[in-house]
Amino acid sequence: MTTPEKRKPAPAKGRPRDTTAHRSERRPDASAPADGQLDLFAGRDQAEENTDQWWADTAMTALTTIASTGVEFQCYDLVEQFGLTEPDIGKRWGALFGKAARTGVIVAVGVTRSRRPSACGALTRVWRGAA
């Protein structure tokens, strides 16, 4: 009887994973990555750069205003309480909240079901002002 050959494990698909540090410590600034490294924040940086400046300024004003109250809130509260219009692309919310979190305006405190009708009850972060 012959013994079956052992197969080599298949190579991992997708981009290589950097496990050296938390992602915020890998490249905390917006400088270009070193040659041969993946630009992990290219999408985030591009979303921030391509956002309509009027919307970004208005949204950040509403965000800092609600953050200063000390109450917990979710993204949709900016639409409900301040009448903020939806951005052209929904991912711009992530760029806005990410920038506010990186600059110390807000901190994530949990998750809850979104009240946004189009979200169909999906999970969303709960935030509170950092100050």
N, C-alpha and C positions, 0 to 999 in steps of 0.2 A: 504494500500500500504506500502511496506517495503522500507526502505532506504538502498541504497547500502553501503557495508562496505568500509571504506577508507583503501587503501593499504599503507603499509609502503614503503618508497622509497628504491629502490634497493641499496645495498652497492656499493661503487665505486670500479671499477675494476682496476687492475694494482697496482703499488706501491704507497704508500702514498706520498702526496706532502708536501714538507717542504716549508712553506710560511713565515718563520721567517725572512729571509734576502735574499738578492741577492745571487745567487749560488756562486759567487766568494768570498763572505764573509762567507759562511757556512764552508768551509774547504779550505782556501787559500794555505795551504802547502800540501805536499804529505804524511803526517803522516797517520797512520791507523785510521779509524773511531772508535768512542767509541762503546762499546758493544750495540747491539740492533739498531744501526743506519745503514742506507744504505750507501754504499761506492759510492757516486755520481760520483767520478772521476776515478773509477777503469778501465774503458775502455780507457780513455785518457792516464792514467799512463801506462797501458799495451801496448798501441800502441807506446808510446815513448820508452819503454824498449825493445820492440821487433823489432824496426826498425834497418835495416842494418846500422851500424855505419858509413861506408864510404858514403852511400847515405845521411844520416842525416847531416854529416859534410859538404859535398859538397853542399847540398841544403841550409843549414844555411848560408854558405859563399855567395852563390848567393843571398839569401834573404837579408842579411845585406848589400850587395853591391848595390842592387837596392833600398833598403830603404834609403841609404845614399845620393841618388840623389835628394830626395825630391819630385819625381814625383809620381802620383797615379798609382797603378798597381794592377793586379789580378794574381792569382796563375799561370795561363798559361803563363804569361810573363817570368817566370823562365825557362820554357821549350823553348819558342821562342827565347829569348835573350841570354841565357847562354847554351843552348843545354842540359839542365839537363834531365836525363832520368826519365821516369815515375817510381814511386816506385812499389814494388810488389803488394801492395794493395793501392787503391786510397785513403783510409781513412788516410793514413800516411801524406797526405797533411794537413789534419786538425790538426794532432798532431804537425806538424812543425810550422804552422801558429799560433796555439794556444800557443805554447811555446814562440814564438817570441813576441806575444802580451803580454803574462804574464810577460815577462822579460823586456818589455818596448822598444823593437826594432821597433815595428810597431803599428799603430792604425788603426782600421776600420773607413773608412770615408763614406761608402755607399755601394750600390749594383749596378750591371749591368749585362747584358747578357754575358755569358761566350763565349769566342772565341774558346774554346777547341772543336774540331769537334765532339767528342763523347758525349759532354754535350747537344747537340741539342738545344742550346740557353737557357739553364737553368740559373737561377739567381746565381750569385757568388758575393762574397764580393770584395770591392775595398779597398785597403790598401795604406798607406803612411808611410814613416819613421817617427818615433816619435821624433827624434832629431831635 
